[in-house]
């Protein structure tokens, strides 16, 4: 299954867009790194796939403090190996609106402008290594942290796993 992500638009397999539909708008999770083209992008792409699989009403966006003009080929190719297509995505500068509207803000060892009064929703993942030095290790750490983040969102999402089905449906 291939996934394509754009800055403010989620494209599902087959090019199906969630934009403009009469569904409740997903809460955003904002990932911010220095250049908006590696760590935050990897996090957003993996978060969106996992959130979709788990039925969460959250979608991630990636932003940069000083965005690169494009995504490095190594990052693009590595994400493609994971079935994540970011070919049409362009790094964008973080905006005040992004920070204000996000349910959570995750930074990668950078300071987000407009960060007044967001301490309750701000998390800094400063222990993620450079993707150019060790992509696989950085990816593994990011995915593990996303898993932990998603677990904190599950109670808010009201989703139920099969093992959480009402007692009568489990035969109890």
C-alpha positions, 0 to 999 in steps of 0.5 A: 500500500502506498501513501502520499502526503502533501503539506495540508492535504492527505492523499490515501491510496489511489489518490483519494483525498480527505480535503473538502469532505463532510467529515469532521476535521482531524486534529493536527499533530505538528512535527517541526525540525530545522529544515522540514525535510527529514525528521519532521517529514519522516515523523509525519508520514509514519504518524499518518499511516499509523493513525489511519490504521488505528482509526485515530482522528489525528493527522500530522503535518511537517514543518521547518524552522528554516525549510530546505527547498526540497526533500533530500533524495535519500529521505524520499527513497527511504520513505518509499521503501516503507511504502510512503510516497512524499514525491509531491511534498515540499518543505514549508516554514512553520506558521503561527497558525500551525502551532496554534491549531495543533493538538500536539507540537513535537520538535526535533531539537529546535525552538518553535517560534510562536511557542508562548502558552503551548507548554502543555502540548509541546514535546521535544524529541532532541535525542533523534540522531541526524538522518544523514548520519544514520537514517535507519537509527533515526527512523527507528527512534522516530517510529518508536516515539510515534508509537508512544505518542499514539498510545497517549492519543487513544483514550481521547480518540474514543477508538476501540480495538477488538479486545476492547469491544463491549463485554456482550460482543466478547461473550462475557 
